[in-house]
Amino acid sequence: PQGVYPLSRFESLRLSTKTVQLHIGPMAAPDPPSSKSPEPTNSNGGSTPPETSSAIVVLGAGEAGTAVLHTLNDAGLAGDVTLIEPSSYHYEQPKWVKVGTAGMKKEDTRSSKHATIPTPVTWIRERVAEIDPDVQTVTTDDDTTIGYDHLVVALGIETLWERIRDLRPNLGTHGICSVYGYSQAEKAWEMIRDFPGGRAIFTIPSTPHKGGSAPWLVLRRAASLWREHGVRDQTTLFLAVADPAHLKGDTFEELLRHRDDEDDLHVYTGYDLVNVRPEAHEAVFSVQKGASTSRNVLPYDLLHIVPPMRPPALLEQSGLAYRDGAMRGYLEVHPESLQHKRFSNVFGVGDALGIKGVKTGERAQEQACTVVQALEHRLSKHP
């Protein structure tokens, strides 16, 4: 069918785990449904003017936010920083790929955030409820209001399991799995490990997704395991990619270059998963080909899903996000400086940025250095 390209020799690709950085945003729960509860330590009640203020407020201590905190600490600025982050745990999401494809214990991917946050930082363990860039305040869901001179947004992006009809209640059953979740990755391992062969479909959504080439790495490692178990020859692999623009980068291009040598690995472009039929083991896709849209149903024996994702809604409600276009809901920053386009004292790092390119931990580290350099310059001019 149109948009189907057999690929080849994908097993020989040199994929480094360093390119797969799945970093959690502080507003995103590790598993569907979202169940992370804040652990408030400040309960003074909201008021105007704010109860407290800080030279620098950082929202979120996932991969990107933590990188900013450590870079600020190295610059001797951590004592001027207030962090707002509800979770006491840090999740190493890159390792969820190993949980789901190699049987790594999920508990080994979780650690206390106390070990990752520099001591001089003031940590408010609450969830951000509102950002008002006009008056330079952040309000938590416990109605604590914090003023800021400079704001660093590192909220990450959330997984939207509910965007796919009938997925949430059936995830982890009926051959449906995903490594994009603390407990879900463990269930994915059980399904991938015990897979007897058949049709295995791996999806990539239309939205930007965290983890860079992680979807490819899951596919490659699963296929390698099935070869070890002697079921690879009985398995046909499918990759359903909603946005062909996601087929970018050296990893993807090498796969496409060798597509003529193997006829049992197929890429379906323009295929966006919109519905699952667990009892029938069917996946329903919205298919975009040029200006036309249709539906296609593919049977599966195993279905690995990368869910749709987007930044927390409060970012768009704050007026800091793009209001329309492909980046709607993502932080509106200059790609080079990572400074907000309308509020010069607001910066961003990590998955929530409205800039092109893959979303990886390595990139977040680079962004942290860029932002801290800018903050150092601004604070030296306005001590």
Residue pairs with C-beta under 8 A, 6 or more apart in sequence:
1 268
2 289
3 268
3 269
3 270
3 271
3 287
3 289
4 266
4 267
4 268
5 256
5 259
5 266
5 267
5 269
6 259
6 260
6 262
6 263
6 264
6 265
6 266
7 239
7 255
7 256
7 258
7 259
7 262
7 265
7 266
7 267
8 258
8 259
8 260
8 261
8 262
8 265
9 258
9 261
9 262
10 216
10 219
10 220
10 223
10 255
10 258
10 262
10 265
11 220
11 223
11 224
11 227
13 216
13 220
13 251
13 254
13 255
15 213
15 216
15 217
15 220
15 251
17 94
17 97
17 217
18 362
19 212
19 213
19 251
19 360
19 362
20 94
20 97
20 211
20 212
20 213
20 214
20 217
20 360
21 63
21 93
21 94
21 210
21 211
21 212
21 359
21 360
21 361
21 362
21 363
21 364
22 93
22 94
22 96
22 97
22 180
22 210
22 211
22 214
22 361
23 62
23 63
23 64
23 93
23 94
23 156
23 210
23 350
23 351
23 361
23 364
24 30
24 62
24 63
24 91
24 93
24 156
25 60
25 62
25 154
25 155
25 156
25 157
25 158
25 311
25 312
25 350
25 351
25 352
26 59
26 60
26 61
26 62
26 65
26 84
26 85
26 86
26 87
26 154
26 155
26 156
27 60
27 127
27 128
27 155
27 156
27 158
27 312
27 314
28 34
28 36
28 156
28 157
28 158
28 159
28 312
29 35
29 36
29 158
30 36
30 91
30 181
30 182
30 183
31 181
31 182
31 183
31 184
32 159
32 161
32 162
32 168
32 171
32 181
32 184
32 307
33 161
33 168
34 158
36 86
36 87
37 86
38 86
38 125
38 126
38 127
38 140
38 141
38 142
39 86
39 87
39 88
39 125
39 126
40 125
40 126
40 140
40 142
40 144
41 123
41 124
41 125
41 126
42 51
42 124
42 126
42 140
42 142
42 144
43 142
43 144
44 51
44 144
45 51
45 143
45 144
46 139
46 143
46 144
46 145
47 145
48 135
48 137
48 145
49 145
49 147
50 137
50 145
50 146
50 147
51 144
51 145
51 146
52 82
52 144
52 146
52 147
53 146
53 147
53 148
53 149
54 80
54 81
54 82
54 122
54 146
54 147
54 148
54 149
55 77
55 80
55 81
55 148
55 149
55 150
55 379
56 72
56 77
56 80
56 81
56 82
56 148
56 149
56 150
56 151
56 152
56 375
57 81
57 82
57 83
57 84
57 138
57 146
57 148
57 150
57 151
57 152
58 65
58 68
58 69
58 72
58 81
58 82
58 83
58 84
58 152
58 154
59 65
59 84
59 85
59 128
59 131
59 138
59 151
59 152
59 153
59 154
59 155
60 84
60 85
60 153
60 154
60 155
60 156
60 350
61 69
61 83
61 85
61 87
61 90
61 113
61 116
61 117
61 154
62 90
62 154
62 156
62 350
63 93
63 350
63 361
63 364
64 154
64 156
64 349
64 350
64 351
64 361
64 364
64 367
64 368
65 83
65 85
65 152
65 154
65 349
65 350
66 90
66 116
66 117
67 349
67 361
67 364
67 365
67 367
67 368
68 152
68 154
68 349
68 368
68 371
68 372
69 78
69 81
69 83
69 117
69 118
69 121
70 118
70 368
71 368
71 369
71 371
71 372
72 78
72 81
72 118
72 372
72 375
73 118
73 120
73 121
75 372
75 376
77 372
77 375
77 376
77 379
78 118
78 119
78 120
78 121
79 120
79 121
80 379
81 120
81 121
81 122
82 121
82 122
82 123
82 124
82 146
82 148
83 117
83 121
83 122
83 123
83 124
84 124
84 126
84 128
84 138
84 140
84 146
85 113
85 123
85 124
85 125
86 125
86 126
86 127
87 113
87 125
88 112
88 113
88 114
88 125
89 110
89 111
89 112
89 113
90 110
90 111
90 112
90 113
90 115
90 116
91 109
91 110
91 182
92 109
92 110
92 111
93 109
93 180
93 210
93 211
94 211
94 214
94 361
95 104
95 108
95 109
96 106
96 109
96 179
96 180
96 181
96 182
96 185
97 179
97 185
97 211
97 214
97 217
97 218
97 221
98 104
99 105
99 106
99 109
99 179
99 185
99 186
99 188
99 189
100 177
100 178
100 179
100 185
100 186
100 188
100 189
100 192
100 218
101 179
101 188
101 189
101 192
101 217
101 218
101 221
101 222
101 225
102 189
102 221
102 225
103 189
103 193
106 182
106 183
106 185
106 186
109 182
110 182
117 123
124 140
124 144
124 146
126 140
126 141
126 142
126 144
127 140
127 141
128 138
128 139
128 140
128 141
128 155
128 312
128 314
129 139
129 140
129 141
129 143
129 314
130 138
130 139
130 314
130 317
130 318
131 137
131 138
131 139
131 151
131 153
131 314
131 315
131 318
131 320
132 138
132 139
132 318
133 151
133 318
133 319
133 320
133 340
133 343
133 346
135 147
136 147
136 148
136 149
136 151
136 345
137 145
137 146
137 147
137 148
138 145
138 146
138 148
138 151
139 145
139 146
140 146
148 345
149 345
150 345
150 346
150 347
150 375
150 378
150 379
151 343
151 345
151 346
151 347
152 346
152 347
152 348
152 349
152 371
152 375
153 315
153 320
153 331
153 346
153 347
153 348
153 349
153 352
154 348
154 349
154 350
154 352
155 311
155 312
155 315
155 350
155 352
156 210
156 311
156 350
156 351
156 352
157 208
157 210
157 309
157 310
157 311
157 351
157 352
157 359
158 309
158 310
158 311
158 312
159 180
159 181
159 307
159 308
159 309
160 207
160 307
160 308
160 309
160 310
161 167
161 168
161 171
161 307
162 168
163 307
163 308
164 273
164 274
164 275
164 276
164 305
164 307
164 308
165 274
165 275
165 276
165 284
166 275
166 276
166 277
166 278
167 176
167 276
167 305
167 307
170 176
170 276
170 278
171 177
171 178
171 184
171 187
171 305
172 183
172 184
172 187
173 278
174 276
174 278
174 279
174 281
175 191
175 281
175 300
175 301
175 302
175 303
176 276
176 278
176 303
176 305
177 184
177 187
177 188
177 191
177 192
177 302
177 303
177 304
177 305
178 184
178 185
178 188
178 304
178 305
178 306
178 307
179 185
179 188
179 214
179 218
179 304
180 211
180 305
180 306
180 307
188 304
191 302
192 222
192 225
192 302
192 304
193 225
195 222
195 226
195 229
195 231
195 235
195 301
195 302
196 231
196 234
197 226
197 231
197 232
197 233
197 234
197 235
197 301
198 234
198 235
198 236
198 300
198 301
198 302
199 235
199 236
199 238
199 298
199 299
199 300
199 301
199 302
200 222
200 235
200 236
200 237
200 238
200 300
200 301
200 302
200 303
200 304
201 238
201 239
201 240
201 283
201 298
201 300
201 302
201 303
201 304
202 215
202 218
202 219
202 237
202 238
202 239
202 240
202 304
202 306
203 215
203 239
203 240
203 241
203 242
203 271
203 273
203 283
203 303
203 304
203 305
203 306
204 215
204 239
204 240
204 241
204 242
204 243
204 246
204 306
205 242
205 243
205 272
205 273
205 306
205 307
205 308
205 309
206 242
206 243
206 272
206 308
207 308
207 309
207 310
208 309
208 330
208 351
208 359
209 215
209 246
209 306
209 309
209 359
210 309
210 351
210 359
211 306
211 359
211 360
212 249
212 358
212 359
212 360
213 249
213 251
213 252
213 358
214 306
215 239
215 306
216 239
216 251
216 252
216 255
218 304
219 237
219 239
219 304
222 304
223 232
223 235
223 237
226 232
226 235
235 264
236 264
236 265
236 266
237 264
237 265
237 266
238 265
238 266
238 267
238 268
238 298
238 300
239 265
239 266
239 267
239 268
240 268
240 271
240 272
240 273
240 283
240 285
240 298
241 247
241 267
241 268
241 269
241 270
241 271
242 270
242 271
242 272
242 273
242 288
244 269
244 270
246 252
247 253
247 256
247 267
247 269
248 358
249 358
255 267
256 267
259 267
268 285
268 298
270 287
270 288
270 289
271 285
271 286
271 287
271 296
272 285
272 286
272 287
272 288
273 283
273 284
273 285
273 305
274 284
274 285
274 286
274 295
275 283
275 284
276 282
276 283
276 284
276 303
277 283
277 284
277 297
280 299
281 299
281 300
281 301
282 297
282 298
282 299
282 300
283 297
283 298
283 299
283 300
283 303
284 295
284 296
284 297
285 295
285 296
285 297
285 298
286 293
286 294
286 295
287 293
287 294
287 295
287 296
309 351
310 329
310 330
311 321
311 329
311 330
311 331
311 351
311 352
312 352
313 329
315 321
315 329
315 330
315 331
315 352
316 323
316 328
316 329
320 331
320 332
320 340
320 343
320 346
321 328
321 329
321 330
321 331
321 332
321 354
322 328
322 329
322 330
322 332
322 354
327 354
327 355
330 352
330 353
330 354
331 340
331 348
331 352
331 353
331 354
332 340
332 341
332 342
332 354
333 339
333 340
333 341
333 347
333 348
333 353
333 354
333 355
334 340
334 341
335 355
335 356
336 370
337 370
337 374
338 347
338 348
338 349
338 353
338 367
338 370
338 371
338 374
339 346
339 347
339 374
340 346
340 347
340 348
345 378
347 371
347 374
347 375
348 367
348 371
349 364
349 367
349 368
349 371
350 359
350 364
350 367
351 359
351 364
353 367
357 363
